[in-house]
Amino acid sequence: MTVLLSRVDLETVLDPQACLEALRAGFMASPGPVRPQRVRTDLPGPGTATALIPGLIDGVPAYTVKVNAKFPGATPALRGVVCLHDLRTGELLALLDSATVTAWRTGLAAALGTDALARPDADTVAVIGAGAQADLVVTGLRRLRPIRDLVVTDLDAERAAAFAARHGGRAVPAEAGGTGRGVPPGVAEAAVIVTATWSRTPLLHAGDVGPGTHVTSLGADEPGKAELSADLLWASRTFVDDLDLAVAMGALGNAGLGPDVAAGVISEVLRGAAPGRTEPSEVTVYAPVGLPWQDLALSWAAYRAAESAPRFDFLG
């Protein structure tokens, strides 16, 4: 029997705290012998197609294959499916809406990385790009640490206002507001800055962030996308989720930088195998690409929750 889980179904069964715990367990798990693969191709017109294989976590008896189509001008911009298979037999256990799985796993995994690298007293957050992934970052962060002040900006002012209203923050115009730093008002002053955009030109440079700031950049997940400048990445203690992918299609390679710029991978920090922030005044960066095992963590949690909820559709 194969369960079908739509966006509405997933938002019904998924719990942010349980998903944070599942993702943390995935970061803690030992890397397996199979390297993650992220295969991407341009399509005729404005879209791209990406496949992430295989999603594997030690101890989870399943694996995932995800296929996405990205069309930045469409709503939603991301469409696709995550296939959840039995690891022993290959049986198709579930088909899940990939846009929802991707937003939840990306946002909540980023919340874990942000919490691990930001100063313990960092309680002011600025968000650039008020989409679903940033929404889940803030949702996750609120479960990991207090947020005293939240500033949100987006090219779509209405979307920024709605985001701010949901999370008890304030929206600011996307244009620089006389700060002299080229960033919207209130952003440069935040202790934590989250960028989640489609930008292909850097939004933040080294001079835009003050000492002790942490920056999480989610937008650089395929060739050509860049939210952070090379000088900011050089000047910061920068962590990624996978060195090879960060150079091939992530923040490092898209800024013309190599693996030597990275201080390490975030899983080592979360496992306590490597230091994260080493002093309060340094700038830290987390710039993930997104890994297949994170799709499995969310898909497995959703599948197990749906098993006990007979309202969901199953294919014979």
PyMOL commands that set and color helices and strands:
alter all, ss='L'
color gray80, all
select helices_A, chain A and resi 7-13+16-28+98-117+132-144+157-167+206-208+230-235+243-249+251-254+259-261+266-270+292-307
alter helices_A, ss='H'
color red, helices_A
select strands_A, chain A and resi 2-5+37-42+48-55+62-70+78-86+92-97+124-128+149-153+170-171+192-195+214-217+237-240+262-265+284-286+313-315
alter strands_A, ss='S'
color yellow, strands_A
deselect
rebuild
show_as cartoon
